Amino acid sequence: MSVRLPIDDCQLLKLLATGVGECAAAKQMGIPSNEVTTRVKKYLERGILQSKGEHDTVDWRAYGHWMRNGETSNAI
């Protein structure tokens, strides 16, 4: 049985904002790509991540709200 480590949302968002794709970000962070895909969907649903052409932008204010409300790793 493998232990599932929590995803570092801040690091993942920073990687995605630089234009690194989901698969590359997953590989860099050492987590399964399907977990990154699931997390990205949550970011998009909550307005944290917004697609702007080739690069994504991060709404850090929405991210802070998400963190304060305890909707991070445990809720996904």
Backbone as a printed PyTorch tensor [residue, N CA C, xyz], in Angstrom:
tensor([[[  0.8320,  -1.1660,   0.0000],
         [  0.0000,   0.0000,   0.0000],
         [  0.8890,   1.2460,   0.0000]],

        [[  0.6010,   2.1810,  -0.9190],
         [  1.4100,   3.3840,  -0.9780],
         [  0.7420,   4.5020,  -0.1830]],

        [[  1.5760,   5.3650,   0.3440],
         [  1.0940,   6.4990,   1.1240],
         [  0.8880,   7.6690,   0.1630]],

        [[ -0.2750,   8.2630,   0.2040],
         [ -0.5810,   9.3960,  -0.6660],
         [ -0.1590,  10.6890,   0.0290]],

        [[  0.7910,  11.3710,  -0.5660],
         [  1.2720,  12.6280,  -0.0210],
         [  0.3690,  13.7600,  -0.4810]],

        [[  0.1830,  14.7680,   0.3480],
         [ -0.6450,  15.9030,  -0.0730],
         [  0.0350,  16.6740,  -1.2020]],

        [[ -0.7630,  17.2720,  -2.0480],
         [ -0.2450,  18.0660,  -3.1580],
         [  0.0650,  19.4670,  -2.6530]],

        [[  1.2140,  19.9820,  -3.0240],
         [  1.5870,  21.3540,  -2.6970],
         [  0.9180,  22.2450,  -3.7410]],

        [[ -0.2580,  22.7750,  -3.3880],
         [ -1.0430,  23.5630,  -4.3300],
         [ -0.2950,  24.7850,  -4.8390]],

        [[  0.3940,  25.4660,  -3.9590],
         [  1.1250,  26.6670,  -4.3350],
         [  2.1830,  26.3420,  -5.3970]],

        [[  2.9300,  25.2960,  -5.1770],
         [  3.9600,  24.8880,  -6.1330],
         [  3.3310,  24.4880,  -7.4650]],

        [[  2.2350,  23.7330,  -7.4030],
         [  1.5720,  23.2960,  -8.6280],
         [  1.0380,  24.4960,  -9.4140]],

        [[  0.4130,  25.4320,  -8.7340],
         [ -0.1060,  26.6170,  -9.4120],
         [  1.0140,  27.4340, -10.0470]],

        [[  2.1270,  27.5640,  -9.3620],
         [  3.2640,  28.3080,  -9.9140],
         [  3.7900,  27.6320, -11.1750]],

        [[  3.8780,  26.3040, -11.1440],
         [  4.3370,  25.5690, -12.3210],
         [  3.3700,  25.7650, -13.4900]],

        [[  2.0840,  25.6340, -13.2150],
         [  1.0890,  25.7800, -14.2770],
         [  1.1040,  27.1960, -14.8550]],

        [[  1.3420,  28.1870, -14.0250],
         [  1.3810,  29.5810, -14.4810],
         [  2.5770,  29.8620, -15.3830]],

        [[  3.6300,  29.0760, -15.2420],
         [  4.8070,  29.2800, -16.0980],
         [  4.6470,  28.6180, -17.4580]],

        [[  3.5530,  27.8730, -17.6370],
         [  3.3140,  27.2310, -18.9210],
         [  3.6570,  25.7610, -18.9480]],

        [[  4.0840,  25.2320, -17.8260],
         [  4.3690,  23.8010, -17.7470],
         [  3.0330,  23.0670, -17.8200]],

        [[  2.9350,  22.0790, -18.6330],
         [  1.7000,  21.3160, -18.7630],
         [  1.4220,  20.4550, -17.5390]],

        [[  0.2190,  19.9180, -17.4910],
         [ -0.1840,  19.1030, -16.3470],
         [  0.7060,  17.8740, -16.1670]],

        [[  1.0010,  17.1880, -17.2690],
         [  1.8280,  15.9760, -17.1740],
         [  3.2400,  16.2920, -16.7020]],

        [[  3.8100,  17.3670, -17.2420],
         [  5.1610,  17.7740, -16.8460],
         [  5.1880,  18.2070, -15.3820]],

        [[  4.1500,  18.9190, -14.9540],
         [  4.0790,  19.3530, -13.5530],
         [  3.9790,  18.1460, -12.6300]],

        [[  3.1710,  17.1760, -13.0180],
         [  3.0200,  15.9570, -12.2160],
         [  4.3550,  15.2360, -12.0870]],

        [[  5.0550,  15.1280, -13.1890],
         [  6.3560,  14.4490, -13.1850],
         [  7.3580,  15.1980, -12.3130]],

        [[  7.3750,  16.5180, -12.4350],
         [  8.2980,  17.3420, -11.6550],
         [  8.0200,  17.2280, -10.1590]],

        [[  6.7440,  17.1190,  -9.8130],
         [  6.3640,  17.0660,  -8.4040],
         [  6.3090,  15.6370,  -7.8680]],

        [[  6.4380,  14.6650,  -8.7410],
         [  6.4360,  13.2710,  -8.3130],
         [  5.0710,  12.7700,  -7.8780]],

        [[  4.0230,  13.2530,  -8.5360],
         [  2.6690,  12.7990,  -8.2230],
         [  2.0020,  12.2970,  -9.4960]],

        [[  1.0160,  11.4210,  -9.3710],
         [  0.3400,  10.8940, -10.5640],
         [ -0.3640,  12.0010, -11.3560]],

        [[ -0.2930,  11.8950, -12.6740],
         [ -0.8830,  12.9260, -13.5280],
         [ -2.3980,  13.0130, -13.3800]],

        [[ -3.0470,  11.8950, -13.0500],
         [ -4.5010,  11.9510, -12.8710],
         [ -4.8810,  12.7830, -11.6450]],

        [[ -4.0340,  12.8060, -10.6280],
         [ -4.2870,  13.6520,  -9.4540],
         [ -4.1320,  15.1300,  -9.8040]],

        [[ -3.1600,  15.4380, -10.6530],
         [ -2.9690,  16.8190, -11.0920],
         [ -4.1620,  17.2530, -11.9360]],

        [[ -4.6200,  16.3920, -12.8270],
         [ -5.7760,  16.7100, -13.6680],
         [ -7.0060,  16.9830, -12.8200]],

        [[ -7.2310,  16.1730, -11.7940],
         [ -8.3630,  16.3690, -10.8930],
         [ -8.2320,  17.6920, -10.1660]],

        [[ -7.0260,  18.0040,  -9.7150],
         [ -6.8010,  19.2490,  -8.9870],
         [ -6.9990,  20.4530,  -9.8970]],

        [[ -6.5250,  20.3760, -11.1280],
         [ -6.6750,  21.4780, -12.0720],
         [ -8.1540,  21.7490, -12.3410]],

        [[ -8.9520,  20.7020, -12.4400],
         [-10.3990,  20.8860, -12.6220],
         [-10.9920,  21.6580, -11.4500]],

        [[-10.5560,  21.3560, -10.2410],
         [-11.0420,  22.0800,  -9.0560],
         [-10.6060,  23.5400,  -9.1020]],

        [[ -9.3510,  23.7830,  -9.5020],
         [ -8.8660,  25.1610,  -9.6220],
         [ -9.7240,  25.9530, -10.6080]],

        [[-10.0280,  25.3290, -11.7380],
         [-10.8240,  25.9990, -12.7630],
         [-12.2450,  26.2640, -12.2770]],

        [[-12.8440,  25.2800, -11.6000],
         [-14.2070,  25.4310, -11.0770],
         [-14.3010,  26.5770, -10.0810]],

        [[-13.2780,  26.7700,  -9.2860],
         [-13.2890,  27.7790,  -8.2310],
         [-12.7110,  29.1280,  -8.6710]],

        [[-12.3040,  29.2160,  -9.9280],
         [-11.7750,  30.4750, -10.4420],
         [-10.3580,  30.7640, -10.0080]],

        [[ -9.6690,  29.7690,  -9.4860],
         [ -8.2860,  29.9540,  -9.0420],
         [ -7.3450,  29.9900, -10.2390]],

        [[ -7.5810,  29.1300, -11.1920],
         [ -6.7520,  29.0360, -12.3910],
         [ -7.5990,  29.4600, -13.5800]],

        [[ -7.0490,  30.3470, -14.3820],
         [ -7.7630,  30.8430, -15.5470],
         [ -6.8780,  30.6940, -16.7640]],

        [[ -7.4230,  30.0930, -17.7950],
         [ -6.6680,  29.8530, -19.0140],
         [ -6.5720,  31.1370, -19.8270]],

        [[ -5.3600,  31.5260, -20.1530],
         [ -5.0960,  32.7270, -20.9510],
         [ -4.1460,  32.3420, -22.0870]],

        [[ -4.6710,  31.7340, -23.1180],
         [ -3.8350,  31.3200, -24.2460],
         [ -2.9440,  30.1550, -23.8560]],

        [[ -1.6560,  30.3110, -24.1180],
         [ -0.7090,  29.2400, -23.8190],
         [ -0.3890,  29.1330, -22.3380]],

        [[ -0.5820,  30.2190, -21.6200],
         [ -0.2660,  30.2300, -20.1960],
         [ -1.5300,  30.3860, -19.3730]],

        [[ -1.4950,  29.8210, -18.2010],
         [ -2.5940,  29.9790, -17.2530],
         [ -2.2180,  31.0960, -16.2920]],

        [[ -3.2310,  31.7650, -15.7580],
         [ -2.9740,  32.7640, -14.7250],
         [ -3.6320,  32.2910, -13.4400]],

        [[ -3.0450,  32.6870, -12.3470],
         [ -3.5210,  32.2800, -11.0310],
         [ -4.1530,  33.4810, -10.3430]],

        [[ -5.3610,  33.2890,  -9.8500],
         [ -6.0170,  34.3070,  -9.0370],
         [ -5.6620,  33.9750,  -7.5900]],

        [[ -4.6080,  34.6310,  -7.0910],
         [ -4.1100,  34.3090,  -5.7560],
         [ -5.1160,  34.6760,  -4.6680]],

        [[ -5.9590,  35.6420,  -4.9450],
         [ -6.9980,  36.0130,  -3.9820],
         [ -8.0100,  34.8640,  -3.8310]],

        [[ -8.4190,  34.2710,  -4.9600],
         [ -9.3350,  33.1180,  -4.9240],
         [ -8.6530,  31.9270,  -4.2480]],

        [[ -7.3570,  31.7680,  -4.4970],
         [ -6.6020,  30.6870,  -3.8600],
         [ -6.5810,  30.8670,  -2.3430]],

        [[ -6.3510,  32.1090,  -1.8870],
         [ -6.3420,  32.3950,  -0.4520],
         [ -7.6870,  32.1040,   0.1800]],

        [[ -8.7560,  32.4720,  -0.5060],
         [-10.1070,  32.1920,  -0.0160],
         [-10.3240,  30.6820,   0.1030]],

        [[ -9.8660,  29.9550,  -0.9000],
         [ -9.9740,  28.4990,  -0.9330],
         [ -9.2110,  27.8770,   0.2480]],

        [[ -8.0260,  28.4120,   0.5110],
         [ -7.2110,  27.9040,   1.6070],
         [ -7.8770,  28.1970,   2.9590]],

        [[ -8.3750,  29.4110,   3.1330],
         [ -9.0240,  29.7960,   4.3950],
         [-10.2630,  28.9560,   4.6890]],

        [[-10.9520,  28.5410,   3.6500],
         [-12.1770,  27.7600,   3.8380],
         [-11.9080,  26.2620,   3.9460]],

        [[-10.6450,  25.8720,   3.9740],
         [-10.3000,  24.4660,   4.1700],
         [-10.7100,  23.5620,   3.0320]],

        [[-10.7180,  24.0830,   1.8090],
         [-11.1370,  23.2910,   0.6630],
         [ -9.9550,  22.6820,  -0.0700]],

        [[ -8.8100,  22.5920,   0.5450],
         [ -7.6010,  22.1220,  -0.1270],
         [ -7.5600,  20.6100,  -0.2010]],

        [[ -6.3930,  20.0500,  -0.0680],
         [ -6.1350,  18.6310,  -0.3000],
         [ -7.1300,  17.6950,   0.3600]],

        [[ -7.5630,  17.9940,   1.5530],
         [ -8.4560,  17.0880,   2.2710],
         [ -9.8330,  17.0000,   1.6350]],

        [[-10.2450,  18.0530,   0.9550],
         [-11.5990,  18.0960,   0.4160],
         [-11.6860,  17.5950,  -1.0080]],

        [[-10.5530,  17.3550,  -1.6400],
         [-10.5810,  16.9720,  -3.0460],
         [-10.4430,  15.4930,  -3.2260]]])
